[in-house]
C-alpha cells in the first residue's frame, strides 16, 4: 500500500486535568479563531533531494535550539509533519522551520519541562519519554534522529512513500514495548547497520553512514544518555552538514 505521507500516528498526550470529575459534563463556549502565519512550506519528507532533506533537518534543529534557548520552550512533538522546508525561491519564508507548538512547555530551572508524562507523537518519542521521564531538550533532539530514521525507511525519493509493517507497528505499540523495541534497534552498531541495509529504501541507502553517526551521538555507547550534552545539537548539525557536502551521500 502506497501513501504520500507517513501513516497517521497516534498522539500520546498528558491526561486531562484532575479537576474534571467523572460523570460531570461541562459546556464551553466555542470560539472561532484563525491563526495567520508568515512562514509556509512543505513537510520535510517531501524534500526534493537528499541534500534538501539534510539541510532542512539541520535548519530545524537550529530553529529548535533557538526556541529552547531564547524563548525557553520545549516543543515536545518533533515529527515529520511538524518539520517544514521551503524550496521555493520566490517564497520569502525560512528555508526550514518548526510548526505546531500545541504541546510546547516552558523550561524549568532544572532544564526539564517539569512535566512527567508521555507527550508527543508516539512513533518519534524518545525512549526515556516512553518510560515517562520528564521531557527535556535532549529528548526532542533524539526525536530528530527517529524522524530521519523513519523517512529513510518509508520513502524512496520525493513523494514515494510506502507502508512498512515492521515499523508502522510503532504507531500502535504500548509505550513500554515500544521503548524496549527502540533500545534493540540502537544498542549494537553491527545490528543497526544490518537493519538499515535491510530496511532503508534504495534511495536512502547512501545516508546509512550519516544516520549511524547520529545514532552514535544521540545514544553514546549504544544506550540512553545519562546527563545532558549541551553540544549535541551542534554535533548533529555538523554531521548533517558533512553528509550534505559528501557527494557519495547525496548523489
C-alpha positions as MATLAB code, in Angstrom:
seq = 'XXXXXXXXXXXXXXXXXXXXXXXXXXXXXXXXXXXXXXXXXXXXXXXXXXXXXXXXXXXXXXXXXXXXXXXXXXXXXXXXXXXXXXXXXXXXXXXXXXXXXXXXXXXXXXXXXXXXXXXXXXXXXXXXXXXXXXXXXXXXXXXXXXXXXXXXXXXXXXXXXXXXXXXXXXXXXXXXXXXXXXXXXXXXXXXXXXXXXXXXXXXXXXXXXXXXXXXXXXXXXXXXXXXXXXXXXXXXXXXXXXXXXXXXXXX';
ca = [
       0.000    0.000    0.000;
       1.493    3.333   -1.060;
       0.968    6.664    0.617;
       2.295   10.146    0.006;
       2.900   10.735    3.696;
       3.559    8.725    6.880;
       0.645    6.740    8.315;
      -1.482    8.734   10.768;
       0.477    8.490   14.027;
      -1.044    8.163   17.457;
      -0.771   11.099   19.824;
       0.270   10.372   23.394;
      -0.672   13.452   25.360;
      -0.990   14.015   29.044;
      -4.128   13.048   30.854;
      -6.816   15.651   31.350;
      -6.993   17.858   34.403;
      -7.911   16.012   37.620;
     -10.381   18.801   38.383;
     -12.715   17.381   35.760;
     -14.824   14.919   37.679;
     -16.026   11.763   36.037;
     -19.709   11.794   35.236;
     -19.990   15.594   35.122;
     -20.101   17.291   31.745;
     -19.136   20.919   31.364;
     -20.257   23.025   28.433;
     -17.914   25.594   26.932;
     -18.439   28.488   24.590;
     -16.926   27.696   21.217;
     -14.716   30.462   19.865;
     -13.713   30.540   16.214;
     -10.087   31.568   15.747;
      -7.772   31.968   12.800;
      -4.004   31.882   13.119;
      -2.183   33.855   10.441;
       1.458   32.927    9.973;
       4.179   34.390    7.798;
       6.260   31.309    7.009;
       4.960   28.448    4.937;
       6.480   25.419    3.254;
       6.023   21.668    2.916;
       6.690   18.744    5.287;
      10.313   17.671    5.359;
       9.555   14.196    3.990;
       8.547   15.888    0.713;
      12.076   17.255    0.199;
      13.025   17.089   -3.471;
      16.540   15.802   -2.769;
      18.659   14.222   -0.066;
      20.663   17.438    0.215;
      17.472   19.398    0.885;
      16.387   16.852    3.489;
      19.709   17.091    5.329;
      19.810   20.884    5.107;
      16.215   21.099    6.277;
      16.789   18.805    9.243;
      19.864   20.792   10.288;
      17.885   24.027    9.973;
      15.033   22.645   12.057;
      17.462   21.561   14.792;
      18.974   25.042   14.783;
      15.500   26.566   14.985;
      14.534   24.185   17.772;
      17.513   25.219   19.883;
      16.728   28.890   19.268;
      13.198   28.232   20.517;
      14.653   26.469   23.553;
      17.457   28.911   24.383;
      15.754   32.213   23.574;
      12.077   31.530   24.247;
      12.543   28.920   26.972;
      10.282   26.374   25.274;
      10.476   22.618   24.782;
       8.499   21.745   21.650;
       7.622   18.170   22.768;
       6.314   16.958   19.386;
       9.147   16.603   16.867;
       7.654   14.626   13.970;
       7.798   14.664   10.142;
       4.661   16.768    9.768;
       5.990   19.432   12.150;
       9.307   19.969   10.336;
       8.939   22.173    7.280;
      11.182   23.016    4.322;
      10.871   25.793    1.776;
      12.368   25.134   -1.665;
      10.530   27.925   -3.466;
      12.987   30.678   -4.400;
      10.098   33.147   -4.613;
       8.921   32.257   -1.101;
      10.485   34.624    1.479;
       9.929   32.125    4.317;
      12.788   30.492    6.178;
      14.332   27.550    4.274;
      13.492   25.285    7.242;
      11.359   25.810   10.336;
       9.207   24.158   13.018;
       5.447   24.361   13.297;
       2.879   23.243   15.885;
       3.606   24.346   19.423;
       0.391   22.801   20.763;
       2.319   20.611   23.206;
       5.183   23.042   23.906;
       6.037   23.636   27.557;
       8.202   26.189   29.353;
      11.636   25.048   30.501;
      12.061   24.678   34.271;
      15.155   25.643   36.243;
      16.488   22.094   36.080;
      16.279   22.166   32.270;
      13.274   19.855   32.061;
       9.702   20.680   31.155;
       8.614   19.914   34.701;
       6.078   17.532   33.217;
       6.368   13.810   33.835;
       4.198   12.316   31.138;
       4.225   10.693   27.724;
       3.760   13.607   25.372;
       4.363   13.707   21.616;
       3.773   11.628   18.506;
       4.266    8.010   19.525;
       6.441    6.808   16.634;
       9.015    9.558   17.268;
       9.012    9.882   21.046;
      12.347    9.476   22.819;
      12.935    6.218   24.665;
      13.099    7.935   28.056;
       9.833    9.788   27.381;
       8.202    6.454   26.565;
       9.283    5.383   30.050;
       7.627    8.503   31.498;
      10.651   10.685   32.301;
      10.348   14.477   32.404;
      10.660   15.945   28.932;
      13.809   17.976   28.162;
      15.585   19.243   25.045;
      17.670   16.059   24.799;
      14.514   14.039   24.212;
      13.463   16.281   21.339;
      16.923   16.001   19.771;
      16.524   12.218   19.919;
      13.192   12.617   18.131;
      15.012   14.316   15.232;
      17.029   11.102   14.872;
      13.869    8.982   14.761;
      12.327   11.297   12.147;
      15.287   10.806    9.799;
      15.325    7.062   10.505;
      11.603    6.879    9.689;
      11.940    8.836    6.447;
      14.814    6.650    5.241;
      12.642    3.560    5.714;
       9.353    4.872    4.355;
      10.393    6.992    1.360;
      12.135    6.019   -1.852;
      12.504    9.536   -3.163;
      10.326   12.621   -3.184;
       6.666   11.710   -2.671;
       7.262    7.959   -2.981;
       6.049    6.741    0.388;
       5.084    3.247    1.474;
       3.800    1.329    4.480;
       6.425   -0.826    6.226;
       4.592   -3.099    8.641;
       7.634   -3.823   10.804;
       7.878   -0.156   11.770;
       4.317    1.056   11.352;
       3.508   -1.021   14.426;
       5.360    1.700   16.328;
       2.263    3.873   15.942;
       0.179    1.446   17.990;
       2.507   -0.409   20.400;
       2.124    0.290   24.086;
       4.843    2.647   25.244;
       6.815    0.124   27.289;
       7.012   -2.341   24.417;
       7.993    0.423   22.009;
      10.766    1.635   24.330;
      12.239   -1.873   24.529;
      11.983   -2.270   20.758;
      13.762    1.044   20.204;
      16.580    0.053   22.543;
      17.081   -3.085   20.487;
      17.355   -1.016   17.312;
      20.118    1.302   18.500;
      22.101   -0.695   21.077;
      24.537   -2.549   18.794;
      26.205   -0.859   15.826;
      26.520   -4.016   13.738;
      22.862   -4.883   14.233;
      21.836   -1.313   13.432;
      23.816   -1.303   10.184;
      22.288   -4.621    9.128;
      18.811   -3.305    9.889;
      19.479   -0.131    7.892;
      20.774   -2.129    4.928;
      17.665   -4.315    5.033;
      15.057   -1.577    5.506;
      16.371    1.747    4.202;
      14.973    2.318    0.730;
      17.419    2.207   -2.211;
      17.178    5.992   -2.451;
      18.356    6.480    1.135;
      20.925    3.678    1.397;
      23.669    6.260    0.878;
      22.646    8.019    4.112;
      23.335    4.982    6.308;
      26.762    6.305    7.477;
      25.194    9.669    8.375;
      22.293    8.115   10.289;
      24.679    5.768   12.090;
      26.872    8.693   13.132;
      23.789   10.436   14.514;
      22.974    7.220   16.397;
      26.428    7.338   17.996;
      25.892   10.945   19.057;
      22.357   10.552   20.396;
      22.962    7.171   22.055;
      26.510    7.196   23.485;
      27.846    3.653   23.890;
      24.616    2.342   22.379;
      22.421    3.386   25.279;
      20.352    6.210   26.680;
      22.225    9.356   27.699;
      22.884    9.780   31.426;
      23.385   13.551   31.549;
      22.539   16.422   29.177;
      25.006   17.091   26.365;
      24.784   20.781   25.540;
      26.918   20.261   22.431;
      24.633   17.593   20.990;
      22.594   19.869   18.734;
      25.701   21.412   17.160;
      27.295   17.980   16.721;
      24.148   16.727   14.987;
      24.043   19.781   12.712;
      27.700   19.300   11.747;
      27.078   15.619   10.964;
      24.164   16.537    8.693;
      26.209   19.265    7.003;
      29.118   16.882    6.414;
      26.767   14.417    4.725;
      25.200   17.205    2.690;
      28.620   18.049    1.230;
      29.531   14.385    0.666;
      28.814   13.515   -2.962;
      28.629    9.803   -2.119;
      25.817   10.521    0.346;
      23.630   12.914   -1.632;
      24.109   11.886   -5.282;
];
